[in-house]
Amino acid sequence: MVKSFSRPLKMLALAATMSVAALAAQAQPAPGDAPPPPPHGMHRGGPDFGGPGFGPMGAMHGKLLKDAGVTDAQQAQIKQIFEAAHKDLKSQRDTERQLHERMQALFTAPTVDANAVEQVRQQMHAAHDVESKRITLAMIDASRVLSPEQRAKIAQLKNQQREKMKERMKDRAERAKERRGANEANPVPKPFTDR
């Protein structure tokens, strides 16, 4: 007699499968041996002052800096600060990739070793902390290049950008809802062979 699995066990199995799939996707090398994505909060398009989760300043780029009255000399200093941080974190990205690969191997083994998974998870957390600290130091250095007024203006501009983005997302959702409603009112006719 075969017993069926309980709902919590099924959910756990589903979660484990999804985790392995996510780890596998993250561990894949970029196409054409492209460099890995930049660390959180650092983007290749230019200096970045923050990024997701790094306070009210968010990502800084050329237009935003110009609109805030940041001089070319200040922009050059900020760019140097973040290029140095990006360079410092290059080996860190390799370490993180190796940890993701190790985690994938643990989850695809015939038997999952919970202690080994936890050890790698802790190493991944420590690696992320190193990255976060370096980015935060770069943000502090960049903030010292700017005047208090410039920092306040950048924060104001970022808030305006977020509000515009919210409006665009709301408009998109409404248009999608309208399209779905239009399809319900005017369904696609059946193929000729099904009539």
C-alpha positions as CSV (number, residue, x, y, z in Angstrom):
1,M,0.0,0.0,0.0
2,V,1.4,3.4,-1.0
3,K,0.7,6.3,1.4
4,S,0.2,9.7,-0.1
5,F,2.4,12.5,1.2
6,S,0.9,15.1,3.5
7,R,0.3,18.6,2.2
8,P,3.2,20.1,4.2
9,L,5.6,17.5,2.8
10,K,4.4,18.2,-0.7
11,M,4.9,21.9,-0.2
12,L,8.4,21.3,1.2
13,A,9.2,19.2,-1.9
14,L,7.9,21.9,-4.2
15,A,9.9,24.6,-2.3
16,A,13.1,22.5,-2.5
17,T,12.6,21.9,-6.2
18,M,12.0,25.6,-6.9
19,S,15.1,26.5,-4.8
20,V,17.3,24.1,-6.8
21,A,15.9,25.6,-10.1
22,A,16.6,29.1,-8.8
23,L,20.1,28.2,-7.8
24,A,20.8,26.5,-11.1
25,A,19.7,29.6,-13.0
26,Q,21.9,31.8,-10.8
27,A,24.9,29.5,-11.2
28,Q,24.8,29.6,-15.0
29,P,27.6,31.6,-16.6
30,A,26.5,34.6,-18.6
31,P,26.2,34.1,-22.3
32,G,29.4,34.7,-24.3
33,D,31.5,34.7,-21.1
34,A,30.1,38.2,-20.2
35,P,31.2,39.5,-16.8
36,P,28.8,38.6,-14.0
37,P,26.1,41.1,-13.0
38,P,27.4,43.9,-10.7
39,P,26.8,43.6,-7.0
40,H,23.6,44.9,-5.6
41,G,23.5,48.7,-5.8
42,M,26.2,49.0,-8.4
43,H,25.4,49.3,-12.1
44,R,27.8,49.4,-15.1
45,G,26.1,52.4,-16.8
46,G,27.8,54.8,-14.4
47,P,28.3,55.5,-10.7
48,D,25.6,54.3,-8.5
49,F,24.8,55.8,-5.2
50,G,22.8,53.2,-3.4
51,G,20.4,51.1,-5.5
52,P,17.6,49.0,-4.2
53,G,17.5,48.9,-0.4
54,F,20.1,51.5,0.1
55,G,18.2,54.4,1.5
56,P,16.5,57.4,0.0
57,M,19.3,58.3,-2.5
58,G,18.9,55.3,-4.8
59,A,20.9,54.9,-8.0
60,M,22.6,58.0,-9.3
61,H,23.3,58.5,-13.0
62,G,24.4,61.4,-15.2
63,K,21.1,63.1,-15.8
64,L,20.1,62.8,-12.2
65,L,23.4,64.3,-11.0
66,K,23.2,67.1,-13.5
67,D,19.6,67.9,-12.5
68,A,20.8,68.1,-8.8
69,G,23.5,70.6,-9.8
70,V,26.5,68.2,-9.3
71,T,29.5,69.5,-11.1
72,D,31.6,67.5,-13.7
73,A,34.4,67.4,-11.2
74,Q,32.2,65.9,-8.5
75,Q,30.8,63.4,-11.0
76,A,34.3,62.3,-11.8
77,Q,35.1,61.8,-8.1
78,I,31.9,59.8,-7.6
79,K,32.7,57.7,-10.6
80,Q,36.2,56.9,-9.3
81,I,34.8,55.9,-5.9
82,F,32.3,53.4,-7.4
83,E,34.8,52.1,-10.0
84,A,37.2,51.3,-7.1
85,A,34.4,49.5,-5.2
86,H,33.5,47.6,-8.3
87,K,37.1,46.5,-8.7
88,D,37.4,45.5,-5.1
89,L,34.3,43.3,-5.3
90,K,35.4,41.4,-8.4
91,S,36.8,38.5,-6.5
92,Q,33.8,38.6,-4.2
93,R,31.5,37.9,-7.1
94,D,33.7,34.8,-8.0
95,T,33.3,33.6,-4.4
96,E,29.6,34.1,-4.5
97,R,29.3,32.2,-7.7
98,Q,31.3,29.3,-6.3
99,L,29.0,29.2,-3.2
100,H,25.9,29.1,-5.5
101,E,27.4,26.2,-7.4
102,R,28.2,24.4,-4.2
103,M,24.6,24.9,-2.9
104,Q,23.3,23.6,-6.2
105,A,25.5,20.5,-5.9
106,L,24.2,19.9,-2.4
107,F,20.6,20.1,-3.4
108,T,21.1,17.9,-6.5
109,A,22.9,15.2,-4.5
110,P,21.1,11.9,-3.9
111,T,20.8,12.7,-0.2
112,V,20.6,16.4,0.9
113,D,23.0,17.0,3.8
114,A,21.2,19.6,5.9
115,N,24.3,20.5,7.9
116,A,26.3,21.2,4.7
117,V,23.5,23.3,3.3
118,E,23.4,25.4,6.4
119,Q,27.1,25.8,6.4
120,V,27.1,27.1,2.8
121,R,24.1,29.3,3.6
122,Q,26.1,30.9,6.3
123,Q,29.0,31.4,4.0
124,M,26.7,33.0,1.4
125,H,25.3,35.3,4.1
126,A,28.9,36.3,5.2
127,A,29.9,37.0,1.5
128,H,26.8,39.2,1.0
129,D,27.7,41.1,4.2
130,V,31.3,41.8,2.9
131,E,29.7,43.1,-0.4
132,S,27.2,45.2,1.5
133,K,29.9,46.8,3.7
134,R,32.1,47.7,0.7
135,I,29.1,49.3,-1.1
136,T,28.1,51.2,2.0
137,L,31.7,52.6,2.3
138,A,31.5,53.7,-1.3
139,M,28.2,55.4,-0.6
140,I,29.6,57.2,2.4
141,D,32.6,58.4,0.4
142,A,30.4,59.6,-2.5
143,S,28.1,61.4,0.0
144,R,31.1,63.4,1.2
145,V,31.7,64.6,-2.4
146,L,28.2,66.2,-2.5
147,S,26.8,69.1,-0.5
148,P,23.9,68.6,1.8
149,E,21.7,70.5,-0.7
150,Q,22.8,68.3,-3.6
151,R,22.0,65.1,-1.5
152,A,18.6,66.6,-0.6
153,K,17.9,67.4,-4.3
154,I,18.9,63.9,-5.4
155,A,16.6,62.4,-2.8
156,Q,13.8,64.7,-4.0
157,L,14.4,63.8,-7.7
158,K,14.4,60.0,-6.8
159,N,11.1,60.4,-5.0
160,Q,9.6,62.1,-8.1
161,Q,11.0,59.2,-10.3
162,R,9.4,56.6,-7.9
163,E,6.0,58.4,-8.1
164,K,6.2,58.6,-11.9
165,M,7.0,54.9,-12.0
166,K,4.0,54.1,-9.7
167,E,1.7,56.0,-12.0
168,R,3.1,54.1,-15.1
169,M,2.7,50.8,-13.4
170,K,-0.9,51.7,-12.4
171,D,-1.7,52.8,-16.0
172,R,-0.2,49.5,-17.3
173,A,-2.3,47.5,-14.9
174,E,-5.5,49.4,-15.9
175,R,-4.7,48.9,-19.7
176,A,-4.1,45.2,-19.1
177,K,-7.4,44.9,-17.2
178,E,-9.2,46.7,-20.1
179,R,-7.7,44.3,-22.6
180,R,-8.8,41.3,-20.6
181,G,-12.3,42.7,-20.3
182,A,-12.4,43.4,-24.1
183,N,-11.5,39.8,-24.8
184,E,-14.3,38.6,-22.5
185,A,-16.9,40.8,-24.2
186,N,-15.7,39.9,-27.7
187,P,-14.4,36.3,-27.5
188,V,-12.3,34.8,-30.2
189,P,-14.5,32.9,-32.7
190,K,-14.1,29.2,-32.8
191,P,-12.0,27.7,-35.7
192,F,-14.1,26.8,-38.8
193,T,-13.5,23.1,-38.2
194,D,-15.1,23.3,-34.6
195,R,-18.3,24.9,-35.8
